[in-house]
C-alpha cells in the first residue's frame, strides 16, 4: 500500500514537473511575444518618426518651392522695373531731342526774322539811295 501510495506521489510529482516545464515554455513564449511587441512598438515609433520627417521634408520642399517662385516673381518685377526705367530714360532723351528741335526751330525763326528785317532795311536804303 505504501508503494502504491508512493507511486501515486511520484506520478503526481512527475505530472507537476511536466506542468512546470510546460509553464516554463509558456512563460518563454510570453516573454518572446512581449519582446516582439516591444520590438514592433519601436518599429512603429521609427515608422511614425520617418513619416513625420517625410511630412516635415514635404513642408520644407513646399517652402523652398514657394521661395523659388517668389524669387522668380521678384525677378520678373525687377525686369519690369528695369524696362520701365529704361523706357522713362528713353522718353527723357526723346523729350530732350524734341526740346532741342523746338529750340532750333525757334532760333531759325529768329534768324529768318533777322534776315527779313535786314532785307527790308536794305530795300528801304535802296529807295533812299535812288
Number of C-alpha atoms within 10 A of each C-alpha: 6 7 8 9 10 11 12 12 12 12 12 12 12 12 12 12 12 12 12 12 12 12 12 12 12 12 12 12 12 12 12 12 12 12 12 12 12 12 12 12 12 12 12 12 12 12 12 12 12 12 12 12 12 12 12 12 12 12 12 12 12 12 12 12 12 12 12 12 12 12 12 12 12 12 12 12 12 12 12 12 12 12 12 12 12 12 12 12 12 12 12 12 12 12 12 12 12 12 12 12 12 12 12 12 12 12 12 12 12 12 12 12 12 12 12 12 12 12 12 12 12 12 12 11 11 10 9 8 7 5
